[in-house]
Amino acid sequence: MTGFIFPQAAPTPLRGMPALRWGVVGAGGIAGDFIDAMHAHTDQRAVAVASRSPEKGARFAAAHGVDRVVETVEQLAMSPDIDVVYVATPHTAHRAGALAAIAGGKSVLIEKPMATSEAEAQEIADAAREACVFAMEAMWTVFRPDFAAVSALLDERVLGDVVLADASVAWRQDLGADSRMTNPALGGGAILDMGVYAYWFAQYATGRATSVSAKGRILPNGVDLDAVTALTGASGALATASTSLRTTADGRASISGTAGSLRFVDNFVFPARFAVTVAEGAGAGTHEWSDPAMLLGRQGLAYEAAGVAALVAAGAVEAPRHTLDDAVALARTSDAVRAALSVVAA
């Protein structure tokens, strides 16, 4: 282990960013977790929430320290006291929410997946570029300390040329008729809900996919249950990505290169430790990366809030580590997987 030093990384600072005012679209679990993490660990503040149900919106606002409730995203988009709109609705409403925010001239952070198809994702990207406003798919991984450290390793070629990558993202779900996860009208299924993380990891490690092949199983109503996907990235490296509604995976994603390999010790979907194995030289051996100060679980969403605030304050219109073209490419991959399984489109 002697002789190995992890490359210097540049994680997102939680404090010291301009304190932006956020409007949140949707009053579900992820929206609440995002606000709670943001309020607890950053200078960012959610000042309004849009909910079609005034009663639900009022309960949500009271529970998460939000001052105002409105009924539509258009109201948020036209509010002078809103700097950024966070779209956290069911998948099939992401497009409409994002386009409304952009039309109002607001910066917008859109929950994963950015849209339910490549065409919709491209429409959002085109609208944001035309309006010259910041827009991003909410891939919080790119702002976290663990992936800042992984990116430093890859940038400095500690692993050599990437050859293989693998990620499995699965949580066993309620498959009842009333579940959002089995409802095609809401974009249900493993691919859009969880697979997006696995496809992102493959793209992050190997480049945007140039070929995609997949096998899987679907419900009688056309919603996908499981999918195993093989991808070739733009770098020429290969990746496998799997997802499922019927089992829970450990999420220990890995990257293997010509000079070493990396494997997450914990589920990479959340802030996690990882281990690097260096094949030879002074740093040969296995070395674990961890950060005792790192926020864990969904508290790590605070990194995303702070990172987006920094980019918006700097006048950026895209996130360098997850651009609009990256989000469109992810949607293209999801389209290809769903087509291979004959999934009923939302």
C-alpha positions as CSV (number, residue, x, y, z in Angstrom):
1,M,0.0,0.0,0.0
2,T,3.0,2.3,0.4
3,G,3.5,4.8,-2.4
4,F,-0.2,5.2,-3.4
5,I,-1.8,8.6,-3.0
6,F,-5.3,9.3,-4.3
7,P,-5.3,12.2,-6.9
8,Q,-6.5,15.5,-5.6
9,A,-10.2,15.9,-6.2
10,A,-12.4,19.0,-6.1
11,P,-15.7,18.1,-4.5
12,T,-18.6,20.6,-4.4
13,P,-18.5,23.0,-1.4
14,L,-21.8,22.9,0.4
15,R,-21.6,26.4,1.8
16,G,-20.5,29.8,0.4
17,M,-22.5,29.5,-2.8
18,P,-25.0,32.3,-3.7
19,A,-28.2,31.6,-1.8
20,L,-30.7,31.0,-4.6
21,R,-34.4,30.7,-4.2
22,W,-35.9,27.5,-5.4
23,G,-39.4,26.6,-6.6
24,V,-40.2,22.9,-6.4
25,V,-42.6,21.1,-8.7
26,G,-44.1,18.1,-7.1
27,A,-44.8,17.1,-3.5
28,G,-43.5,13.6,-3.4
29,G,-40.8,11.8,-1.5
30,I,-37.8,12.8,-3.6
31,A,-38.8,16.5,-3.5
32,G,-39.1,16.4,0.3
33,D,-35.7,14.7,0.6
34,F,-34.1,17.2,-1.7
35,I,-35.5,20.2,0.2
36,D,-34.6,18.7,3.6
37,A,-31.0,18.0,2.6
38,M,-30.7,21.5,0.9
39,H,-32.0,23.3,4.0
40,A,-29.9,21.3,6.4
41,H,-26.5,21.5,4.7
42,T,-26.5,24.5,2.3
43,D,-27.4,28.1,2.0
44,Q,-30.1,27.3,-0.7
45,R,-33.7,27.7,0.2
46,A,-37.0,26.3,-1.3
47,V,-39.5,29.2,-1.1
48,A,-42.4,27.7,-3.0
49,V,-43.9,24.3,-4.1
50,A,-46.3,23.6,-6.9
51,S,-48.8,20.9,-6.2
52,R,-52.1,20.2,-8.1
53,S,-53.6,19.4,-4.7
54,P,-53.7,22.4,-2.4
55,E,-54.2,20.2,0.7
56,K,-51.3,18.0,-0.1
57,G,-49.1,21.0,-1.0
58,A,-49.9,22.7,2.3
59,R,-49.0,19.6,4.3
60,F,-45.8,19.2,2.3
61,A,-44.8,22.9,2.7
62,A,-45.4,22.7,6.5
63,A,-43.4,19.5,6.8
64,H,-40.4,20.8,4.8
65,G,-40.2,24.5,5.7
66,V,-41.5,25.9,2.5
67,D,-43.3,29.3,2.7
68,R,-45.7,29.2,-0.3
69,V,-47.9,26.8,-2.2
70,V,-49.0,27.3,-5.8
71,E,-50.9,25.0,-8.1
72,T,-48.9,25.1,-11.4
73,V,-45.3,25.2,-12.6
74,E,-46.3,28.2,-14.7
75,Q,-46.9,30.2,-11.5
76,L,-43.4,29.3,-10.3
77,A,-41.9,30.2,-13.7
78,M,-43.6,33.7,-13.6
79,S,-42.6,34.4,-9.9
80,P,-39.9,37.1,-9.6
81,D,-38.7,35.5,-6.3
82,I,-37.8,32.2,-7.9
83,D,-34.3,31.6,-9.3
84,V,-34.3,27.9,-10.0
85,V,-37.1,25.4,-10.6
86,Y,-36.7,21.8,-9.5
87,V,-39.0,19.4,-11.4
88,A,-39.7,16.3,-9.2
89,T,-43.0,15.1,-10.7
90,P,-43.7,11.6,-12.1
91,H,-41.5,10.9,-15.2
92,T,-44.2,11.6,-17.8
93,A,-44.6,15.1,-16.5
94,H,-40.9,16.1,-16.6
95,R,-41.1,17.4,-20.2
96,A,-44.0,19.8,-19.5
97,G,-42.6,21.0,-16.2
98,A,-39.2,21.7,-17.7
99,L,-40.5,23.5,-20.8
100,A,-42.7,25.7,-18.7
101,A,-39.8,26.7,-16.4
102,I,-37.6,27.4,-19.5
103,A,-40.4,29.4,-21.1
104,G,-40.5,31.6,-18.0
105,G,-36.7,32.2,-18.2
106,K,-35.9,30.1,-15.1
107,S,-33.0,27.8,-14.6
108,V,-34.2,24.3,-14.2
109,L,-33.1,21.0,-12.6
110,I,-35.1,18.0,-13.8
111,E,-35.3,14.8,-12.0
112,K,-34.1,11.6,-13.6
113,P,-34.9,10.6,-16.2
114,M,-35.0,14.0,-17.8
115,A,-37.7,12.8,-20.2
116,T,-39.3,9.5,-21.2
117,S,-37.8,9.5,-24.7
118,E,-34.8,10.8,-26.6
119,A,-37.1,13.1,-28.6
120,E,-38.5,14.7,-25.4
121,A,-35.0,15.1,-23.9
122,Q,-33.8,16.7,-27.1
123,E,-36.8,19.1,-27.1
124,I,-35.9,20.2,-23.5
125,A,-32.2,20.7,-24.5
126,D,-33.1,22.7,-27.6
127,A,-35.5,24.9,-25.6
128,A,-32.9,25.6,-22.9
129,R,-30.2,26.5,-25.4
130,E,-32.6,28.7,-27.3
131,A,-33.6,30.5,-24.1
132,C,-30.0,30.6,-22.8
133,V,-31.0,29.3,-19.4
134,F,-29.4,26.7,-17.3
135,A,-30.9,23.2,-17.6
136,M,-29.7,19.9,-16.2
137,E,-30.9,16.3,-15.6
138,A,-30.6,15.8,-11.8
139,M,-27.7,13.3,-11.9
140,W,-26.5,14.1,-8.4
141,T,-23.6,11.7,-8.6
142,V,-21.5,14.2,-10.5
143,F,-21.5,16.7,-7.6
144,R,-20.6,14.2,-4.9
145,P,-17.2,13.7,-3.2
146,D,-17.0,10.1,-4.1
147,F,-17.4,10.7,-7.8
148,A,-15.1,13.7,-7.7
149,A,-12.5,11.2,-6.4
150,V,-13.3,8.7,-9.1
151,S,-13.2,11.4,-11.8
152,A,-9.7,12.4,-10.6
153,L,-8.6,8.8,-10.9
154,L,-9.9,8.5,-14.4
155,D,-8.6,11.9,-15.5
156,E,-5.1,10.9,-14.3
157,R,-5.4,7.5,-15.9
158,V,-4.7,5.6,-12.7
159,L,-6.7,2.7,-14.1
160,G,-5.1,3.0,-17.6
161,D,-7.4,2.6,-20.5
162,V,-10.9,1.6,-19.4
163,V,-11.8,-1.8,-20.7
164,L,-15.0,-2.9,-18.8
165,A,-17.6,-1.3,-16.6
166,D,-20.5,-2.9,-14.7
167,A,-23.5,-1.6,-12.7
168,S,-26.6,-3.2,-11.3
169,V,-29.4,-1.0,-9.9
170,A,-32.4,-2.8,-8.5
171,W,-34.9,-2.5,-5.6
172,R,-37.7,-4.9,-5.1
173,Q,-41.0,-3.1,-5.7
174,D,-44.7,-3.4,-5.1
175,L,-46.0,-4.8,-8.3
176,G,-49.7,-4.3,-7.5
177,A,-52.0,-2.7,-10.0
178,D,-52.1,0.6,-8.1
179,S,-48.3,1.0,-8.0
180,R,-46.7,3.8,-10.0
181,M,-44.0,1.4,-10.9
182,T,-46.3,-0.8,-12.9
183,N,-48.3,2.0,-14.5
184,P,-47.3,2.7,-18.2
185,A,-49.1,6.0,-18.2
186,L,-46.7,7.3,-15.5
187,G,-43.6,5.9,-17.1
188,G,-43.4,2.9,-14.8
189,G,-40.9,0.1,-15.1
190,A,-37.3,-0.5,-14.0
191,I,-35.6,1.0,-17.0
192,L,-36.7,4.6,-16.5
193,D,-36.8,4.6,-12.8
194,M,-33.6,2.7,-11.8
195,G,-31.9,1.7,-15.0
196,V,-31.0,5.3,-15.7
197,Y,-28.4,5.1,-12.9
198,A,-26.8,2.0,-14.4
199,Y,-26.8,3.5,-17.9
200,W,-25.3,6.7,-16.6
201,F,-22.5,4.7,-14.9
202,A,-21.8,2.9,-18.1
203,Q,-21.7,6.2,-20.0
204,Y,-19.6,7.9,-17.4
205,A,-17.0,5.1,-17.5
206,T,-16.9,4.2,-21.2
207,G,-18.5,7.2,-23.1
208,R,-21.8,7.6,-24.8
209,A,-23.1,4.3,-26.1
210,T,-22.5,3.5,-29.7
211,S,-24.3,0.2,-29.6
212,V,-26.9,-1.2,-27.2
213,S,-28.3,-4.7,-26.9
214,A,-30.7,-5.9,-24.2
215,K,-32.7,-8.8,-22.9
216,G,-35.4,-8.7,-20.3
217,R,-39.0,-9.4,-19.2
218,I,-42.1,-7.3,-19.2
219,L,-45.6,-7.4,-17.6
220,P,-48.7,-8.1,-19.6
221,N,-49.4,-4.4,-19.8
222,G,-46.0,-3.8,-21.4
223,V,-44.1,-2.4,-18.4
224,D,-40.6,-3.7,-18.0
225,L,-39.7,-5.9,-15.0
226,D,-36.0,-6.6,-15.6
227,A,-33.4,-5.7,-18.2
228,V,-29.8,-6.7,-18.7
229,T,-28.0,-4.5,-21.2
230,A,-24.6,-4.7,-23.0
231,L,-23.2,-1.5,-24.3
232,T,-20.2,-0.3,-26.2
233,G,-19.1,3.2,-25.3
234,A,-17.6,5.8,-27.5
235,S,-14.1,5.0,-26.1
236,G,-14.5,1.4,-27.4
237,A,-14.8,0.0,-23.8
238,L,-17.6,-2.4,-23.0
239,A,-20.2,-2.1,-20.2
240,T,-23.0,-4.2,-18.7
241,A,-26.0,-2.6,-16.9
242,S,-28.8,-4.4,-15.2
243,T,-32.0,-3.3,-13.5
244,S,-35.1,-5.0,-12.0
245,L,-38.3,-4.4,-10.1
246,R,-38.2,-7.9,-8.6
247,T,-35.0,-8.1,-6.6
248,T,-32.6,-5.8,-4.8
249,A,-29.0,-5.5,-6.0
250,D,-26.0,-4.4,-3.9
251,G,-25.1,-1.6,-6.4
252,R,-21.3,-2.3,-6.2
253,A,-20.5,-0.9,-9.6
254,S,-17.0,-1.4,-11.0
255,I,-14.6,-0.1,-13.6
256,S,-11.7,-2.2,-14.9
257,G,-8.8,-0.8,-16.9
258,T,-5.4,-1.9,-18.3
259,A,-3.6,-0.7,-15.2
260,G,-6.1,-1.3,-12.4
261,S,-9.7,-1.5,-11.3
262,L,-12.2,0.2,-9.1
263,R,-15.2,-1.3,-7.2
264,F,-17.6,0.5,-5.0
265,V,-17.7,-0.9,-1.5
266,D,-21.3,0.4,-1.0
267,N,-24.2,1.0,-3.4
268,F,-22.9,3.7,-5.8
269,V,-26.4,5.2,-6.2
270,F,-25.8,6.9,-2.8
271,P,-22.5,8.5,-1.5
272,A,-20.2,5.6,-1.1
273,R,-16.8,4.2,-0.4
274,F,-14.8,2.5,-3.1
275,A,-11.6,0.5,-3.5
276,V,-8.9,0.8,-6.1
277,T,-6.6,-2.0,-7.1
278,V,-3.4,-0.9,-8.8
279,A,-1.8,-3.7,-10.8
280,E,1.9,-2.8,-10.4
281,G,4.4,-0.2,-9.5
282,A,5.0,1.7,-6.3
283,G,1.3,1.9,-5.6
284,A,0.5,-1.7,-6.3
285,G,-2.2,-3.1,-4.1
286,T,-5.8,-2.3,-3.0
287,H,-6.6,1.0,-1.5
288,E,-9.9,2.1,-0.1
289,W,-11.2,5.6,-0.5
290,S,-13.6,7.1,2.1
291,D,-14.5,10.5,3.4
292,P,-15.7,10.6,7.1
293,A,-17.2,14.1,6.4
294,M,-19.2,13.0,3.4
295,L,-23.0,13.2,3.7
296,L,-24.6,9.8,3.4
297,G,-27.9,8.6,1.9
298,R,-30.2,11.2,0.4
299,Q,-28.6,13.9,2.6
300,G,-26.1,13.8,-0.3
301,L,-28.6,15.6,-2.4
302,A,-27.3,18.7,-0.8
303,Y,-24.2,18.5,-3.0
304,E,-26.4,18.7,-6.1
305,A,-28.2,21.8,-4.8
306,A,-25.0,23.5,-4.0
307,G,-23.4,22.5,-7.3
308,V,-26.3,23.7,-9.4
309,A,-26.3,27.0,-7.4
310,A,-22.6,27.5,-8.2
311,L,-23.1,26.9,-11.9
312,V,-26.2,29.1,-12.2
313,A,-24.5,31.9,-10.3
314,A,-21.5,31.6,-12.6
315,G,-23.8,32.0,-15.7
316,A,-23.4,28.5,-16.9
317,V,-26.1,27.0,-19.1
318,E,-25.0,23.4,-18.7
319,A,-23.2,21.2,-16.2
320,P,-19.7,20.2,-17.5
321,R,-19.8,16.7,-15.9
322,H,-23.4,16.0,-17.1
323,T,-24.2,18.1,-20.2
324,L,-27.6,18.3,-22.0
325,D,-26.1,16.1,-24.7
326,D,-25.1,13.5,-22.0
327,A,-28.8,13.5,-20.8
328,V,-30.1,13.1,-24.4
329,A,-27.6,10.2,-24.9
330,L,-28.9,8.5,-21.7
331,A,-32.5,8.9,-23.0
332,R,-31.3,7.3,-26.3
333,T,-30.0,4.3,-24.4
334,S,-33.2,3.9,-22.5
335,D,-35.2,4.1,-25.7
336,A,-33.0,1.3,-27.2
337,V,-33.4,-0.9,-24.2
338,R,-37.1,-0.4,-24.1
339,A,-37.4,-1.1,-27.8
340,A,-35.5,-4.3,-27.4
341,L,-37.9,-5.5,-24.8
342,S,-41.0,-4.1,-26.7
343,V,-41.9,-2.0,-23.7
344,V,-45.1,0.0,-24.1
345,A,-44.0,3.7,-24.3
346,A,-45.5,6.2,-21.9
